[in-house]
Amino acid sequence: MRILNLPFFVGAIVLSANAATAGDWPNFRGPNHDGISPEKGLKTDWDGNPKVLWERQIGSAFSSFACVGDRVYTCGTTDAQQVLICLDAATGKEIWKRPFEKEYRDQFGDGTRATPTVSDGRVYVVGGHGTVVCCDADNGSEIWSQRYKHVPQWGYSGSVLIEGNLAIFQAGGSDGALRAADKKTGKKVWKCDNDDPGYATPLPFEFGGRKFICAFTANRASIIDLEAGKIVGKIPWKTDWKVNAAAPIYHEGHLFLNSGYQTGCGLFKLSAAKGKITAREVWKSKVLLNKFQSAILTGGNLYSSDEKALKCVDFMTGSERWKQPRTMNGTLVLADSKLFLLTESGELRVGPPDPSGFKPTAEAKILDGRCWTVPVIANGRMYARNLEKVVCIDLRE
């Protein structure tokens, strides 16, 4: 078995879970689904180590974070169950915890793979075994839940996408490779395709004045008309073990796809005619091999710590600008015109995105153990985790 790493794949004065602010990070990859935070004025010139506000053991999971107002949502494992957890953003104190599915066990790491999504006072998450649950964001009480049984080899990993009144997720097979439910009730609105689930979160984008979703499933990337709930375009994409996990990227009429296991990446130019979308290959190569990491696009370049190195690749041509070997399987977020790289061994490196090379201006060891979860920066704080522990770093001046 040629498996090196697990593909994965989280009142006016007192802010509540119902009140989103400009600094919030309500879902996987952030408010614009691109891994870029709107935060400005962050403190990244620390001497020695950054200020740690709090740390907390929460149990095993690969979930990243959703941050809304004064609350942080992620997942862990407690008493042989996957649990959805709500923490106080400033102190790490547990506000509530809700078990929602039996524990998910795997040789590379146990627990939930997906990241919670927060919208209009509700929080949504997908368990490793296929339970989709919607809970009250204030108190954790269950509003609705559903169970799907087309479990991929390493568990359901894609997060729930909220678009308008729809909760959209990969169910798989006869339940719909992509399925849209009423976000308030869970009632089916539409389903399309019958491909097996992939590991990626659905990506929303606008093209030609219409809204679409890219579903990166087990064997292809499908483009779905959001309103009609129908596939209007397909890009076949075969990867060993059906591991399509990295987030697709849409930019100015182009769609970027990326996988590991020697599949590589490609850029496709989209065009629309007669209700269909065609995708013309611009370039395809193995310059990036992302098993579970997702690239950051900024300044016309892709930045990613793939299964071999930290790299910078020209978006339009696929040419490699530089690489730093032995910095593999890290995760990246961009904020305040700086890349925040968390290595898989828990080292934080901060530096500007530069097509001539990555030159960190600050470094610190903030975690031990396996760190495959992408950190989040919201409201002046950075949240990072390994399998068991969350650490919150103060980035405010």
N, C-alpha and C positions, 0 to 999 in steps of 0.2 A: 504494500500500500504506500503510494508516494505522497504521504501527508506530512507536511512539516509544521503547519500551524493551523489552528482552528479558524475557519472563515466566519466572520461575524459581520460576526456582525453583532444611549441614551443621551373703608370710608375715605375720604379725601386725604386724610393724614396718614392713617395706618392702612397700607395696601393689603388687600385681601386676594385670595386665589381667583376672584372674579374680575379683578381689575388689572389688565395688562398695561405695561409701561414701555417706553421706548427702549429701556435696557433689558427687557425680558428675552428669554430664550425658550420659547414654548414647546419646541419639538426637536427631533433629531436634525442636525445640521443647521439649526437656528431659524430665525424668522424668514430668511430668504432661501432656505434650503441649500446653502452653498458653503457652510462652514465658516462664514465670515460674521464677526460680531461688529455692531455699530459703535461699540464702546470707544471713548476717546480719553486722553489724559491719564493713561494707566502708568503706575509706578513700576518700572522695570530696570531700575538702576540700583537694586539692592546690593549691599555689601555683605558678602558671605551667603546668607540665606534669606529668602523672602519671609514676610510675616505670616505665620500660620495662625488663622483665626480659630480653627477647631479641627479635630479629627474624630472619626466615629467608625467603629466596626459595625457592619450591617449584614454580613453574610454574603455568600458567593453569588456573583452575577457579572455579566459583561455590559449591563445597561449603562448608558450615559445618563445625562441629566436634562430635565425640563425645569426651567426657573421662571416663575411668574410671581411678581410682587415680592413678598417677604418669605416665599416658600420654595423649596427645592424638592423635586420628585425623582426618585430612582427606584431600583429594585434590589432585592437581596434574597437570602434563603434563611428561613427560621423553622425549626421543628419539622424538617423534611418537607417544607412547602415553599414555593415561590411567593414572595410577598412584595406588594407595592408599598412604598414608604414615602411619607411626607415629612420633611425636616424643616426646622426654622433656619432660614438662610444665614442669619447672623450668628447663631449659637450652635447649630447642629442638633439641637434638641428635637427628639422625635415628637411630632404632633399627632400622627396616627400611622398605623401600619395595618395593611389588609392582606391576608393570605388569599390567593386567587387560583392556585393550581398546585398540584403535587410537584415536588422538586424535580428539576431536570438535571440529570447526571451525565457527565461526559469526561473522557480521559484528559481533555485539554482544559477543562474548567467547567464547573457546575453553575447552574442558575439561568435566569432569564437573559436572553440575548437582545431583545428589543428595548427601545428607549420609550419611556412614557411621553404622551402628547397631551398638552393641556389646552382646552378651548372652552370659553364661555362657562367657566365654573365646573367643568367636567375634566376628568383625566382618563386617558385610554392607554391600554397596554396589551401586548400580545405575549402570552406565555410560550415557553419552549415546546410544549406539547400541543399548542394550537388553540388555547382558550383566549378569546378576545373579550376584554372586560372594560366596561365604562363605569367609573365611580364618581361620586360627588367629591370635588377637589377640596372642599372645606373639611369634611369629616370622614371620607373614605367609604361611605356606604355605597353598596352596589346599586347601580341604576339598571344595567342590563349586561348580559354576558352570552357568549356563543362559543361552541367548540367545533373545531375543524380537525380532520384526521389525516390530512395528506402531509404528514410530518417529513420534512427533508432530513437528510442524514445527520446533520448537526443541529436540528431543531429549528422551529420558526424563529426568524431573526429580524425580518423587516418590521419597522414601526408603523403605526397607524398614521395616515395622512388625513388631515381635516381640510376640506375644501367646501366653503359655504356650509350647507346643512348636511354634508356627506362625510362619513367616516370610511376611508378607503384603505384596503389592505390586501395582501396576498393570501388568499384562502387555499387555492390550488385545486386542480382536477375538476370534478363535477360541480364543486362549489364556486368555481370561477377562479382562473389564475389571478384575476383582479376582481375584487368584489366591493361594491359601494352600498353602505347601509345608512339609513337615517341616523344621524349622530345622537339624536335624543332618545330613540326607541330601539335601535338596532335592526329595525325592519329592512329587508332587502329592497334596494332601489334598482340596482342592475348588477349583472355579473357578465364577464366576457372571457373567452378563451378557456381552455381546459389544460393548459400546461401545468407541470409540477411547479411548486413554489421555488423561487430563488431565495436569496438572503438579503436583498436590497429593499430599502424603503421606496415606495412610489415617488416619482419626481413630477411636480406640476410645472407647466411652462405655458407661455402664450406664444402663438405663432400665427401670423396672418389674421390677426383679430379674433382668434378663437382660443379657448383653453383646452389643453391636452394634458394627459398623464403619460409618463414613460414608466412602464412596468418591466423591470429587469428580472425575468423569471428564469426557470431552469435552463431553457434552451434558446431563448431569444429575448430581444428587447422589443416590446410592443408599444405602439403609440395609440392611445385611446382618446377618442373625443369625449371630454368630460360630461357634456350635457346629454349626449346620446348614449353613452356607455358602450360604444362600439369601437372595435379595432379599425383604425384607418391606415395603419402602416406597420410593417414588421422588419426587423433586422435579425436574421439568424445568428445565434451566438453560442457556440458549443464550447464548454469548458469541462475539463476533467472533474469528475464527481459532481457536476452540475453546480459548481460554486460560482455563481454570479452574485457577488456581494457588495462590491464597491458602488458608491452612489454615482449614477449617470450625471453628466453635467450638460446643461443646455446654455448656449450663448450665441446670440445674433444669428439664428437660423442654422446653427450647427449643434449636433448631438455627439457627445464624447462617451465612449464605453470603455471599461477597463476590467480585466480579470487577471488572476494568477495562473499557476500551473501551465506555463508556457503558451497560454492563449494570447496574452498581451492586450493591446488597446487599439482603438481606432476612432477616427473623426469622420462624421457623416454630415453632408450638407442636405438639408431638408427642402423639399419643394412640394407645393400643393396643387392638385388639379382634380376636378370632378369628384370632390369629396374624399379623396385619398391623399396620403402623404408618401412620397417616395424619398429614399435616403441614398444619396450617391456617396460612395466612399471617396474621401479626400486623401486619407492616408491610413495605413494600418501597419503596426509593428509590435515588437516586444520591448520597446524602450521603457515602458512601465508595466509592472506585473503586480497588481494590487489584489491580494487575496481577500482582505477584509478592510483594508485602509481605503479612505476616499481622498482624492486629490483636492487641492485648493487652486482655483484659477484666479489669478490677479496679475494685472499688467501684461496680459497676453501670454502668460506662462503658467504651466501646471507645476505645482510643488507637491511632492509626495515622498513618503518613506515607505517604499514598497518592500517586497520580499528579499531584495538584494542590497539596496542603498537608499540614501536620501538623494533625491534627484530634482532637477529643474528641466522641463521640457517645453519647447515652443508649441503653443496650442495649435496654431494653424498649419505647421509643417511637420510636427512630430520629431524634430531634431533635438537631440540631447544637448543642453547647454553646459551642464556639469553634473557630477555625482560625488557623493561622499560615501565610500564603501564602509561596511561594518556599522552603518546606521540604518538598520532594516526593521520593518514591522513596527515603526513608530506611528503616532497619530498627530495630526496637525489641526490647529485652529488659527485663524487670522483675526487680529484685533489691533486697533490703534496703529495701523501700518506696520505691524510686526507679526512674524510667525512665532507661534508658541508650539514647540515640538516636545512631546512627551515620548521618550524612548520606551521600548518594551521593558527595560529594567528600572524605569521610574526616574530617570534624569530629565529635568526640565531645561530646555535651551530656548532662549529668546533672541531673535534677531530679525532684521528687515528682510523682506523678500527681494533678493538681488539676483538678476540673471547672470552675474559674474561669479557667484559663490555665496554660500551661507556662512556668515561670520557672526556667531553669537555674541551679544553684548552682555548677556547675563546667563548664568548656569547655576543649577542647584539640584541636589538629590532630594526629591520630595516623597518618594515611595519606594518600597521594595517589592519583590515578587513580580508576577506577570502583570504587565500594564498594557492591555490591548484596547482599552476603552478610550475614546476620544474625549479630551477635557472640554469644559464649557466655560466661557467667560460671560458673566452677566452682572449688571449692577455693581461693577467695581470689584468683583470677586472671581476667582478661578476655582472651579470644582474639578477634582481629578480623583481617580480611584485605581486600585488594583482589584483583584477578585473579591477581597473581603472588606477593604477599608476605604473610606472617603476622606479626603483632605481638602480643606478650604483655605485658599491663600488670598490675603488682602492685597489688592493691586491699586488701592486708592492712594492718591498723593496725600 
